[in-house]
Amino acid sequence: MKNRNQEIIEKLQDNKSDLAGRITVLHFEKHPELEKRYGKTGRKKCYEDAIFHLDYLIEALRMNSEKLFIHYLEWAFYMLEARNVPLNDLVDNAGFIKKAIREQFPNDDMDKALEFIDAGITHLENLKPSEETHLVPENPLLDEAREYMELLLKGKRRQAGEIIDELVKKETPIPDIYEHIFQATQYEVGVLWQRNIITVAHEHYCTAATQLIMSRLYPQIFSNKKKGFKMVACSVTSELHEIGIRMISDFFEMDGWDTYYMGSNMPDNHLMEALRENEANLLAISVTLPIHLNKAKELIRKIKEMDEFRLLTIMAGGYPFRMIPDLYKKIGADTTAATARQAIEAANRLVN
C-alpha cells in the first residue's frame, strides 16, 4: 500500500509538465517585461528551469530530506546571483511552484511538498553572500595548487603537468598531490563556474587535463603491495561526473586494494556482473547530481536483495553526501566519507 509521501511524489511526477507550464505563466504575469526582452526563448528557458526545480523537489521528497531541497535552492541562488539574476526571482519562482501545486491539487493533501518549499524560501531569505573557496591557507601545497589551476585555466596542460612532475621528483607523497592539488583545484573550478568566472568549456578542460595528468602517476600507484581486498567503483547510471570516484579508486589502489574502476553512467546489470566476476569486498558508488540519488537507492536495494552479495560493503559518496552527512542511510548504503582518506579508513574497518 502506498504511503502519503509516495502518492505526492507520483502526482508531482505525472503532472510535472502542466505544473511547469503554469509556473512559467505565473512568472511572466508578474514580470511582463520579460516578454519584450526574451519572448518565446525566455518562456522556454523559464519552463526548463521550472522542470529542474520540480525534479529536485521530487527527489528531495523521495529521500524524505528537506535539507536536500534547501541545498539545491542555495546552490541555484549563488549560480544565478553570479549571472545577475536577483534573489527575488528565485524566491518568486519557489512561490509560483507552491501556487501551481495548490491550484493543480486543490482537494489533495500536498502539505509535505509545500513544507519543503516554505523551508527553502525561508532559507533563501536568510542567505548571505558566499565566500567559498577550496584553496585555503591550511593547504600545504597551496602555492602549487594555485599555479596548477591558473595554468589549466589558460589551457597550458603541459606546464601544469610539469608542476606535478617536479613534486614527484621531490618525493611528495602522491596521496598529498591528489588531495591538495587535484581535489582542491577541481572543487575550486566548480566554484568558479558557479560564480560565472569561468565557462563550462574551462571546467571541462580542467577536468580532462587533470585526468590525463593523473594517469601519468599510475606506474607508482599500481606498484603498491596488495592486501587482498577488492573494490569496484563507478558512478551510477545517468551520472556523467566521474573524476571524484576515479580519485577515490586511485586512493584505494595506493592503500593496497585491488581496484576495478568502471567509469561513469554504469548500468545496474553490468555493475552486478562486475561485482560477481571480481568477487568484490567493497562497492563505491558516486552521485554528483542529487536528482540521481533515487537511482543509487534502487541499485543498492537490488544488490541487498541478492544473497550472493550479503557480505558486500557499499559506500556512497559525492556532492550531496558532503552536504548532508546522514544521506547515505536514506539510500541504504553502509557508509560514506567526506574525504578519500576517511573513505579508506571506513572501508578497512567495515571490511575487516
Short mmCIF file of the C-alpha atoms (twelve columns), coordinates in Angstrom:
data_MODEL
# 
_entry.id   MODEL 
# 
loop_
_atom_site.group_PDB 
_atom_site.id 
_atom_site.type_symbol 
_atom_site.label_atom_id 
_atom_site.label_alt_id 
_atom_site.label_comp_id 
_atom_site.label_asym_id 
_atom_site.label_seq_id 
_atom_site.Cartn_x 
_atom_site.Cartn_y 
_atom_site.Cartn_z 
_atom_site.pdbx_PDB_model_num 
ATOM 1   C CA . MET A 1   0.000  0.000   0.000   1 
ATOM 2   C CA . LYS A 2   1.370  3.430   -0.965  1 
ATOM 3   C CA . ASN A 3   2.116  5.906   1.793   1 
ATOM 4   C CA . ARG A 4   1.091  9.552   1.503   1 
ATOM 5   C CA . ASN A 5   4.576  10.698  0.538   1 
ATOM 6   C CA . GLN A 6   4.668  8.231   -2.366  1 
ATOM 7   C CA . GLU A 7   1.296  9.490   -3.599  1 
ATOM 8   C CA . ILE A 8   2.565  13.089  -3.551  1 
ATOM 9   C CA . ILE A 9   5.685  12.109  -5.493  1 
ATOM 10  C CA . GLU A 10  3.662  10.279  -8.150  1 
ATOM 11  C CA . LYS A 11  1.218  13.167  -8.564  1 
ATOM 12  C CA . LEU A 12  4.033  15.689  -8.958  1 
ATOM 13  C CA . GLN A 13  5.855  13.427  -11.413 1 
ATOM 14  C CA . ASP A 14  2.741  12.708  -13.501 1 
ATOM 15  C CA . ASN A 15  1.761  16.389  -13.651 1 
ATOM 16  C CA . LYS A 16  5.250  17.883  -13.903 1 
ATOM 17  C CA . SER A 17  4.777  19.301  -17.406 1 
ATOM 18  C CA . ASP A 18  1.469  21.010  -16.544 1 
ATOM 19  C CA . LEU A 19  2.936  22.404  -13.335 1 
ATOM 20  C CA . ALA A 20  5.982  23.785  -15.157 1 
ATOM 21  C CA . GLY A 21  3.707  25.400  -17.722 1 
ATOM 22  C CA . ARG A 22  1.643  27.077  -15.010 1 
ATOM 23  C CA . ILE A 23  4.788  28.221  -13.147 1 
ATOM 24  C CA . THR A 24  6.016  29.829  -16.376 1 
ATOM 25  C CA . VAL A 25  2.710  31.662  -16.866 1 
ATOM 26  C CA . LEU A 26  2.789  32.946  -13.272 1 
ATOM 27  C CA . HIS A 27  6.379  34.130  -13.682 1 
ATOM 28  C CA . PHE A 28  5.627  36.083  -16.869 1 
ATOM 29  C CA . GLU A 29  2.424  37.529  -15.398 1 
ATOM 30  C CA . LYS A 30  4.417  39.017  -12.535 1 
ATOM 31  C CA . HIS A 31  7.279  40.111  -14.812 1 
ATOM 32  C CA . PRO A 32  5.640  41.182  -18.107 1 
ATOM 33  C CA . GLU A 33  8.838  42.993  -19.111 1 
ATOM 34  C CA . LEU A 34  10.423 39.586  -19.716 1 
ATOM 35  C CA . GLU A 35  8.124  39.024  -22.693 1 
ATOM 36  C CA . LYS A 36  9.559  42.010  -24.542 1 
ATOM 37  C CA . ARG A 37  13.118 41.237  -23.534 1 
ATOM 38  C CA . TYR A 38  13.222 37.480  -24.194 1 
ATOM 39  C CA . GLY A 39  9.992  36.437  -25.958 1 
ATOM 40  C CA . LYS A 40  9.438  32.731  -26.669 1 
ATOM 41  C CA . THR A 41  13.052 31.887  -25.868 1 
ATOM 42  C CA . GLY A 42  12.596 33.316  -22.384 1 
ATOM 43  C CA . ARG A 43  9.422  31.315  -21.810 1 
ATOM 44  C CA . LYS A 44  11.159 28.138  -22.925 1 
ATOM 45  C CA . LYS A 45  14.069 28.754  -20.529 1 
ATOM 46  C CA . CYS A 46  11.663 29.550  -17.693 1 
ATOM 47  C CA . TYR A 47  9.783  26.310  -18.365 1 
ATOM 48  C CA . GLU A 48  13.038 24.296  -18.370 1 
ATOM 49  C CA . ASP A 49  14.073 25.898  -15.070 1 
ATOM 50  C CA . ALA A 50  10.665 25.029  -13.587 1 
ATOM 51  C CA . ILE A 51  11.118 21.388  -14.630 1 
ATOM 52  C CA . PHE A 52  14.532 21.416  -12.977 1 
ATOM 53  C CA . HIS A 53  13.138 22.874  -9.728  1 
ATOM 54  C CA . LEU A 54  10.357 20.260  -9.699  1 
ATOM 55  C CA . ASP A 55  12.825 17.437  -10.324 1 
ATOM 56  C CA . TYR A 56  14.810 18.466  -7.267  1 
ATOM 57  C CA . LEU A 57  11.671 18.849  -5.160  1 
ATOM 58  C CA . ILE A 58  10.547 15.357  -6.174  1 
ATOM 59  C CA . GLU A 59  13.967 13.873  -5.404  1 
ATOM 60  C CA . ALA A 60  14.029 15.570  -2.003  1 
ATOM 61  C CA . LEU A 61  10.613 14.055  -1.252  1 
ATOM 62  C CA . ARG A 62  11.836 10.630  -2.403  1 
ATOM 63  C CA . MET A 63  14.743 10.922  0.025   1 
ATOM 64  C CA . ASN A 64  12.457 12.443  2.670   1 
ATOM 65  C CA . SER A 65  15.097 15.158  3.043   1 
ATOM 66  C CA . GLU A 66  14.035 18.775  3.352   1 
ATOM 67  C CA . LYS A 67  17.733 19.680  3.514   1 
ATOM 68  C CA . LEU A 68  18.255 18.318  0.027   1 
ATOM 69  C CA . PHE A 69  15.817 20.811  -1.487  1 
ATOM 70  C CA . ILE A 70  17.212 23.635  0.644   1 
ATOM 71  C CA . HIS A 71  20.771 22.916  -0.529  1 
ATOM 72  C CA . TYR A 72  19.602 22.815  -4.135  1 
ATOM 73  C CA . LEU A 73  17.973 26.263  -3.834  1 
ATOM 74  C CA . GLU A 74  21.104 27.617  -2.156  1 
ATOM 75  C CA . TRP A 75  23.275 26.281  -4.997  1 
ATOM 76  C CA . ALA A 76  20.841 27.759  -7.546  1 
ATOM 77  C CA . PHE A 77  20.896 31.126  -5.801  1 
ATOM 78  C CA . TYR A 78  24.683 31.504  -5.901  1 
ATOM 79  C CA . MET A 79  24.773 30.312  -9.508  1 
ATOM 80  C CA . LEU A 80  22.046 32.778  -10.574 1 
ATOM 81  C CA . GLU A 81  23.403 35.634  -8.467  1 
ATOM 82  C CA . ALA A 82  26.687 35.440  -10.381 1 
ATOM 83  C CA . ARG A 83  24.672 35.824  -13.598 1 
ATOM 84  C CA . ASN A 84  22.924 38.967  -12.308 1 
ATOM 85  C CA . VAL A 85  19.638 37.237  -11.539 1 
ATOM 86  C CA . PRO A 86  18.270 38.789  -8.310  1 
ATOM 87  C CA . LEU A 87  17.364 36.682  -5.288  1 
ATOM 88  C CA . ASN A 88  13.731 37.791  -5.574  1 
ATOM 89  C CA . ASP A 89  13.434 35.939  -8.892  1 
ATOM 90  C CA . LEU A 90  14.275 32.606  -7.253  1 
ATOM 91  C CA . VAL A 91  12.073 33.320  -4.223  1 
ATOM 92  C CA . ASP A 92  9.233  34.260  -6.587  1 
ATOM 93  C CA . ASN A 93  9.746  31.075  -8.555  1 
ATOM 94  C CA . ALA A 94  9.592  28.942  -5.417  1 
ATOM 95  C CA . GLY A 95  6.355  30.729  -4.538  1 
ATOM 96  C CA . PHE A 96  4.967  30.018  -8.013  1 
ATOM 97  C CA . ILE A 97  5.777  26.311  -7.562  1 
ATOM 98  C CA . LYS A 98  3.757  26.379  -4.358  1 
ATOM 99  C CA . LYS A 99  0.842  28.225  -6.001  1 
ATOM 100 C CA . ALA A 100 0.811  25.903  -9.037  1 
ATOM 101 C CA . ILE A 101 0.704  22.819  -6.788  1 
ATOM 102 C CA . ARG A 102 -2.196 24.254  -4.794  1 
ATOM 103 C CA . GLU A 103 -4.098 25.069  -7.982  1 
ATOM 104 C CA . GLN A 104 -3.427 21.677  -9.574  1 
ATOM 105 C CA . PHE A 105 -4.398 19.709  -6.456  1 
ATOM 106 C CA . PRO A 106 -6.982 21.831  -4.582  1 
ATOM 107 C CA . ASN A 107 -8.521 18.863  -2.790  1 
ATOM 108 C CA . ASP A 108 -5.333 16.866  -2.089  1 
ATOM 109 C CA . ASP A 109 -3.082 16.902  0.930   1 
ATOM 110 C CA . MET A 110 0.183  18.187  -0.554  1 
ATOM 111 C CA . ASP A 111 1.422  19.592  2.753   1 
ATOM 112 C CA . LYS A 112 4.758  17.752  2.710   1 
ATOM 113 C CA . ALA A 113 5.746  19.263  -0.649  1 
ATOM 114 C CA . LEU A 114 4.558  22.715  0.444   1 
ATOM 115 C CA . GLU A 115 6.522  22.432  3.700   1 
ATOM 116 C CA . PHE A 116 9.708  21.704  1.744   1 
ATOM 117 C CA . ILE A 117 9.103  24.755  -0.459  1 
ATOM 118 C CA . ASP A 118 8.408  27.001  2.546   1 
ATOM 119 C CA . ALA A 119 11.615 25.826  4.227   1 
ATOM 120 C CA . GLY A 120 13.528 26.589  1.038   1 
ATOM 121 C CA . ILE A 121 12.057 30.096  0.758   1 
ATOM 122 C CA . THR A 122 12.904 30.848  4.406   1 
ATOM 123 C CA . HIS A 123 16.472 29.666  3.826   1 
ATOM 124 C CA . LEU A 124 16.841 31.817  0.701   1 
ATOM 125 C CA . GLU A 125 15.610 34.905  2.511   1 
ATOM 126 C CA . ASN A 126 18.362 34.484  5.124   1 
ATOM 127 C CA . LEU A 127 21.261 33.764  2.767   1 
ATOM 128 C CA . LYS A 128 24.381 35.920  2.823   1 
ATOM 129 C CA . PRO A 129 26.974 36.392  0.046   1 
ATOM 130 C CA . SER A 130 29.218 33.334  -0.337  1 
ATOM 131 C CA . GLU A 131 32.988 33.488  0.116   1 
ATOM 132 C CA . GLU A 132 33.503 29.780  -0.512  1 
ATOM 133 C CA . THR A 133 36.969 28.688  -1.610  1 
ATOM 134 C CA . HIS A 134 38.785 25.365  -1.560  1 
ATOM 135 C CA . LEU A 135 42.262 26.884  -1.890  1 
ATOM 136 C CA . VAL A 136 42.724 27.576  1.814   1 
ATOM 137 C CA . PRO A 137 45.838 28.634  3.785   1 
ATOM 138 C CA . GLU A 138 45.918 25.252  5.555   1 
ATOM 139 C CA . ASN A 139 46.736 23.550  2.236   1 
ATOM 140 C CA . PRO A 140 50.431 22.522  2.436   1 
ATOM 141 C CA . LEU A 141 50.675 22.707  -1.374  1 
ATOM 142 C CA . LEU A 142 48.674 25.918  -1.750  1 
ATOM 143 C CA . ASP A 143 51.150 27.756  -3.988  1 
ATOM 144 C CA . GLU A 144 51.497 24.777  -6.310  1 
ATOM 145 C CA . ALA A 145 47.718 24.270  -6.394  1 
ATOM 146 C CA . ARG A 146 47.090 27.895  -7.344  1 
ATOM 147 C CA . GLU A 147 49.731 27.820  -10.084 1 
ATOM 148 C CA . TYR A 148 48.439 24.462  -11.365 1 
ATOM 149 C CA . MET A 149 44.874 25.773  -11.641 1 
ATOM 150 C CA . GLU A 150 45.921 29.064  -13.251 1 
ATOM 151 C CA . LEU A 151 47.895 27.196  -15.912 1 
ATOM 152 C CA . LEU A 152 44.973 24.894  -16.702 1 
ATOM 153 C CA . LEU A 153 42.588 27.853  -16.984 1 
ATOM 154 C CA . LYS A 154 44.980 29.287  -19.558 1 
ATOM 155 C CA . GLY A 155 44.967 25.988  -21.472 1 
ATOM 156 C CA . LYS A 156 48.566 25.176  -20.511 1 
ATOM 157 C CA . ARG A 157 48.218 21.491  -19.700 1 
ATOM 158 C CA . ARG A 158 51.872 20.619  -20.319 1 
ATOM 159 C CA . GLN A 159 53.156 23.272  -17.902 1 
ATOM 160 C CA . ALA A 160 50.589 22.211  -15.290 1 
ATOM 161 C CA . GLY A 161 51.830 18.633  -15.648 1 
ATOM 162 C CA . GLU A 162 55.385 19.806  -15.080 1 
ATOM 163 C CA . ILE A 163 54.388 21.122  -11.638 1 
ATOM 164 C CA . ILE A 164 53.241 17.614  -10.743 1 
ATOM 165 C CA . ASP A 165 56.403 16.068  -12.232 1 
ATOM 166 C CA . GLU A 166 58.517 18.366  -10.068 1 
ATOM 167 C CA . LEU A 167 56.598 17.418  -6.926  1 
ATOM 168 C CA . VAL A 168 57.092 13.728  -7.710  1 
ATOM 169 C CA . LYS A 169 60.851 14.327  -8.143  1 
ATOM 170 C CA . LYS A 170 60.849 15.940  -4.683  1 
ATOM 171 C CA . GLU A 171 59.206 12.740  -3.375  1 
ATOM 172 C CA . THR A 172 55.988 14.486  -2.414  1 
ATOM 173 C CA . PRO A 173 53.573 11.692  -1.432  1 
ATOM 174 C CA . ILE A 174 51.159 11.018  -4.278  1 
ATOM 175 C CA . PRO A 175 48.131 10.987  -1.920  1 
ATOM 176 C CA . ASP A 176 49.087 14.559  -0.963  1 
ATOM 177 C CA . ILE A 177 49.216 15.574  -4.631  1 
ATOM 178 C CA . TYR A 178 45.785 14.054  -5.163  1 
ATOM 179 C CA . GLU A 179 44.215 15.683  -2.110  1 
ATOM 180 C CA . HIS A 180 45.883 19.092  -2.052  1 
ATOM 181 C CA . ILE A 181 46.189 19.753  -5.782  1 
ATOM 182 C CA . PHE A 182 43.859 17.595  -7.889  1 
ATOM 183 C CA . GLN A 183 40.916 17.525  -5.487  1 
ATOM 184 C CA . ALA A 184 41.300 21.089  -4.221  1 
ATOM 185 C CA . THR A 185 41.531 22.582  -7.720  1 
ATOM 186 C CA . GLN A 186 38.629 20.531  -9.067  1 
ATOM 187 C CA . TYR A 187 36.425 21.812  -6.244  1 
ATOM 188 C CA . GLU A 188 37.662 25.358  -6.873  1 
ATOM 189 C CA . VAL A 189 36.971 25.134  -10.604 1 
ATOM 190 C CA . GLY A 190 33.398 24.146  -9.734  1 
ATOM 191 C CA . VAL A 191 33.059 27.233  -7.532  1 
ATOM 192 C CA . LEU A 192 34.468 29.459  -10.303 1 
ATOM 193 C CA . TRP A 193 31.885 28.108  -12.747 1 
ATOM 194 C CA . GLN A 194 29.080 28.629  -10.231 1 
ATOM 195 C CA . ARG A 195 30.219 32.258  -9.829  1 
ATOM 196 C CA . ASN A 196 30.286 32.739  -13.613 1 
ATOM 197 C CA . ILE A 197 34.025 33.475  -13.576 1 
ATOM 198 C CA . ILE A 198 34.793 30.642  -15.989 1 
ATOM 199 C CA . THR A 199 32.769 28.794  -18.644 1 
ATOM 200 C CA . VAL A 200 31.686 25.173  -18.913 1 
ATOM 201 C CA . ALA A 201 34.424 24.776  -21.525 1 
ATOM 202 C CA . HIS A 202 37.056 25.846  -18.972 1 
ATOM 203 C CA . GLU A 203 35.630 23.427  -16.421 1 
ATOM 204 C CA . HIS A 204 35.656 20.504  -18.857 1 
ATOM 205 C CA . TYR A 205 39.205 21.270  -19.993 1 
ATOM 206 C CA . CYS A 206 40.500 21.387  -16.405 1 
ATOM 207 C CA . THR A 207 38.833 18.050  -15.636 1 
ATOM 208 C CA . ALA A 208 40.091 16.327  -18.784 1 
ATOM 209 C CA . ALA A 209 43.623 17.678  -18.298 1 
ATOM 210 C CA . THR A 210 43.694 16.595  -14.650 1 
ATOM 211 C CA . GLN A 211 42.578 13.075  -15.593 1 
ATOM 212 C CA . LEU A 212 45.380 12.870  -18.141 1 
ATOM 213 C CA . ILE A 213 47.960 14.137  -15.643 1 
ATOM 214 C CA . MET A 214 46.682 11.673  -13.029 1 
ATOM 215 C CA . SER A 215 47.215 8.794   -15.450 1 
ATOM 216 C CA . ARG A 216 50.931 9.642   -15.623 1 
ATOM 217 C CA . LEU A 217 51.207 8.721   -11.939 1 
ATOM 218 C CA . TYR A 218 49.777 5.230   -12.437 1 
ATOM 219 C CA . PRO A 219 53.128 3.397   -12.611 1 
ATOM 220 C CA . GLN A 220 53.742 4.445   -8.992  1 
ATOM 221 C CA . ILE A 221 50.125 3.997   -7.887  1 
ATOM 222 C CA . PHE A 222 49.718 0.468   -9.226  1 
ATOM 223 C CA . SER A 223 53.062 -0.796  -7.911  1 
ATOM 224 C CA . ASN A 224 51.987 -0.964  -4.250  1 
ATOM 225 C CA . LYS A 225 51.860 -4.258  -2.362  1 
ATOM 226 C CA . LYS A 226 48.326 -5.684  -2.214  1 
ATOM 227 C CA . LYS A 227 46.438 -6.579  0.965   1 
ATOM 228 C CA . GLY A 228 43.846 -8.880  -0.615  1 
ATOM 229 C CA . PHE A 229 40.768 -6.635  -0.609  1 
ATOM 230 C CA . LYS A 230 38.879 -5.895  -3.819  1 
ATOM 231 C CA . MET A 231 36.898 -2.795  -4.697  1 
ATOM 232 C CA . VAL A 232 34.573 -1.958  -7.605  1 
ATOM 233 C CA . ALA A 233 33.992 1.766   -8.159  1 
ATOM 234 C CA . CYS A 234 31.730 3.722   -10.523 1 
ATOM 235 C CA . SER A 235 29.219 6.494   -10.955 1 
ATOM 236 C CA . VAL A 236 25.584 5.367   -11.020 1 
ATOM 237 C CA . THR A 237 23.600 5.106   -14.226 1 
ATOM 238 C CA . SER A 238 22.898 8.508   -15.861 1 
ATOM 239 C CA . GLU A 239 25.609 10.165  -13.741 1 
ATOM 240 C CA . LEU A 240 28.322 11.524  -16.042 1 
ATOM 241 C CA . HIS A 241 30.609 13.055  -13.403 1 
ATOM 242 C CA . GLU A 242 33.430 10.637  -12.739 1 
ATOM 243 C CA . ILE A 243 36.689 12.292  -11.699 1 
ATOM 244 C CA . GLY A 244 35.814 12.195  -7.985  1 
ATOM 245 C CA . ILE A 245 35.177 8.445   -7.886  1 
ATOM 246 C CA . ARG A 246 38.246 7.885   -10.054 1 
ATOM 247 C CA . MET A 247 40.350 9.701   -7.438  1 
ATOM 248 C CA . ILE A 248 38.795 7.589   -4.687  1 
ATOM 249 C CA . SER A 249 39.616 4.435   -6.638  1 
ATOM 250 C CA . ASP A 250 43.228 5.548   -7.022  1 
ATOM 251 C CA . PHE A 251 43.486 6.227   -3.274  1 
ATOM 252 C CA . PHE A 252 42.311 2.673   -2.565  1 
ATOM 253 C CA . GLU A 253 44.854 1.320   -5.037  1 
ATOM 254 C CA . MET A 254 47.567 3.222   -3.180  1 
ATOM 255 C CA . ASP A 255 46.311 1.673   0.067   1 
ATOM 256 C CA . GLY A 256 46.879 -1.819  -1.311  1 
ATOM 257 C CA . TRP A 257 43.416 -2.671  -2.612  1 
ATOM 258 C CA . ASP A 258 42.804 -4.288  -5.984  1 
ATOM 259 C CA . THR A 259 40.503 -1.778  -7.648  1 
ATOM 260 C CA . TYR A 260 38.194 -2.136  -10.623 1 
ATOM 261 C CA . TYR A 261 37.201 1.324   -11.782 1 
ATOM 262 C CA . MET A 262 34.159 1.096   -14.073 1 
ATOM 263 C CA . GLY A 263 33.744 4.768   -15.038 1 
ATOM 264 C CA . SER A 264 30.574 6.839   -15.296 1 
ATOM 265 C CA . ASN A 265 26.948 6.020   -16.163 1 
ATOM 266 C CA . MET A 266 27.275 2.378   -15.157 1 
ATOM 267 C CA . PRO A 267 24.183 0.242   -15.944 1 
ATOM 268 C CA . ASP A 268 22.976 -1.737  -12.920 1 
ATOM 269 C CA . ASN A 269 23.081 -5.191  -14.520 1 
ATOM 270 C CA . HIS A 270 26.641 -4.764  -15.819 1 
ATOM 271 C CA . LEU A 271 27.742 -3.441  -12.446 1 
ATOM 272 C CA . MET A 272 26.420 -6.526  -10.684 1 
ATOM 273 C CA . GLU A 273 28.266 -8.710  -13.191 1 
ATOM 274 C CA . ALA A 274 31.469 -6.846  -12.327 1 
ATOM 275 C CA . LEU A 275 30.862 -7.338  -8.589  1 
ATOM 276 C CA . ARG A 276 30.371 -11.049 -9.197  1 
ATOM 277 C CA . GLU A 277 33.330 -11.551 -11.524 1 
ATOM 278 C CA . ASN A 278 35.761 -9.630  -9.335  1 
ATOM 279 C CA . GLU A 279 34.489 -11.042 -6.004  1 
ATOM 280 C CA . ALA A 280 34.367 -7.508  -4.608  1 
ATOM 281 C CA . ASN A 281 34.528 -6.743  -0.894  1 
ATOM 282 C CA . LEU A 282 33.511 -3.138  -1.444  1 
ATOM 283 C CA . LEU A 283 31.333 -1.235  -3.899  1 
ATOM 284 C CA . ALA A 284 31.975 2.518   -4.025  1 
ATOM 285 C CA . ILE A 285 29.324 4.440   -5.928  1 
ATOM 286 C CA . SER A 286 29.323 8.133   -6.717  1 
ATOM 287 C CA . VAL A 287 26.443 10.577  -7.155  1 
ATOM 288 C CA . THR A 288 27.154 14.211  -8.025  1 
ATOM 289 C CA . LEU A 289 23.723 15.460  -9.100  1 
ATOM 290 C CA . PRO A 290 21.103 14.894  -6.368  1 
ATOM 291 C CA . ILE A 291 18.472 14.032  -8.994  1 
ATOM 292 C CA . HIS A 292 20.301 10.698  -9.401  1 
ATOM 293 C CA . LEU A 293 20.025 9.690   -5.744  1 
ATOM 294 C CA . ASN A 294 16.982 7.503   -6.308  1 
ATOM 295 C CA . LYS A 295 18.916 5.546   -8.954  1 
ATOM 296 C CA . ALA A 296 21.558 4.823   -6.321  1 
ATOM 297 C CA . LYS A 297 18.866 3.827   -3.833  1 
ATOM 298 C CA . GLU A 298 17.270 1.398   -6.296  1 
ATOM 299 C CA . LEU A 299 20.656 -0.072  -7.213  1 
ATOM 300 C CA . ILE A 300 21.507 -0.685  -3.553  1 
ATOM 301 C CA . ARG A 301 18.084 -2.238  -2.944  1 
ATOM 302 C CA . LYS A 302 18.615 -4.707  -5.807  1 
ATOM 303 C CA . ILE A 303 22.079 -5.648  -4.564  1 
ATOM 304 C CA . LYS A 304 20.999 -6.144  -0.956  1 
ATOM 305 C CA . GLU A 305 18.147 -8.400  -2.031  1 
ATOM 306 C CA . MET A 306 20.676 -10.853 -3.545  1 
ATOM 307 C CA . ASP A 307 22.115 -13.362 -1.117  1 
ATOM 308 C CA . GLU A 308 25.393 -13.624 -3.039  1 
ATOM 309 C CA . PHE A 309 26.211 -10.019 -2.077  1 
ATOM 310 C CA . ARG A 310 25.311 -10.301 1.608   1 
ATOM 311 C CA . LEU A 311 28.934 -9.654  2.678   1 
ATOM 312 C CA . LEU A 312 29.461 -6.751  0.277   1 
ATOM 313 C CA . THR A 313 30.069 -3.348  1.872   1 
ATOM 314 C CA . ILE A 314 28.548 -0.415  -0.010  1 
ATOM 315 C CA . MET A 315 29.954 3.089   0.238   1 
ATOM 316 C CA . ALA A 316 28.188 6.098   -1.315  1 
ATOM 317 C CA . GLY A 317 29.839 9.446   -1.894  1 
ATOM 318 C CA . GLY A 318 29.750 12.661  -3.865  1 
ATOM 319 C CA . TYR A 319 28.468 16.219  -3.542  1 
ATOM 320 C CA . PRO A 320 25.061 15.574  -1.876  1 
ATOM 321 C CA . PHE A 321 26.649 13.340  0.768   1 
ATOM 322 C CA . ARG A 322 29.150 16.059  1.681   1 
ATOM 323 C CA . MET A 323 26.284 18.492  2.141   1 
ATOM 324 C CA . ILE A 324 24.077 16.076  4.137   1 
ATOM 325 C CA . PRO A 325 26.290 13.574  6.024   1 
ATOM 326 C CA . ASP A 326 23.487 11.146  7.018   1 
ATOM 327 C CA . LEU A 327 22.048 10.980  3.489   1 
ATOM 328 C CA . TYR A 328 23.794 7.660   2.796   1 
ATOM 329 C CA . LYS A 329 21.438 5.968   5.272   1 
ATOM 330 C CA . LYS A 330 18.399 7.096   3.277   1 
ATOM 331 C CA . ILE A 331 19.614 5.259   0.171   1 
ATOM 332 C CA . GLY A 332 20.616 2.127   2.087   1 
ATOM 333 C CA . ALA A 333 24.419 2.408   1.846   1 
ATOM 334 C CA . ASP A 334 26.617 1.153   4.685   1 
ATOM 335 C CA . THR A 335 28.819 4.218   4.956   1 
ATOM 336 C CA . THR A 336 30.025 7.437   3.363   1 
ATOM 337 C CA . ALA A 337 33.078 9.658   3.695   1 
ATOM 338 C CA . ALA A 338 33.866 13.314  3.101   1 
ATOM 339 C CA . THR A 339 37.457 12.657  2.001   1 
ATOM 340 C CA . ALA A 340 39.394 9.867   0.333   1 
ATOM 341 C CA . ARG A 341 41.414 9.221   3.494   1 
ATOM 342 C CA . GLN A 342 38.220 8.875   5.527   1 
ATOM 343 C CA . ALA A 343 36.844 6.530   2.865   1 
ATOM 344 C CA . ILE A 344 39.838 4.220   3.194   1 
ATOM 345 C CA . GLU A 345 39.639 4.256   6.985   1 
ATOM 346 C CA . ALA A 346 35.914 3.429   6.940   1 
ATOM 347 C CA . ALA A 347 36.268 0.717   4.289   1 
ATOM 348 C CA . ASN A 348 39.154 -1.034  6.034   1 
ATOM 349 C CA . ARG A 349 37.221 -1.035  9.284   1 
ATOM 350 C CA . LEU A 350 33.988 -2.349  7.793   1 
ATOM 351 C CA . VAL A 351 35.525 -4.973  5.509   1 
ATOM 352 C CA . ASN A 352 37.769 -6.290  8.263   1 
# 
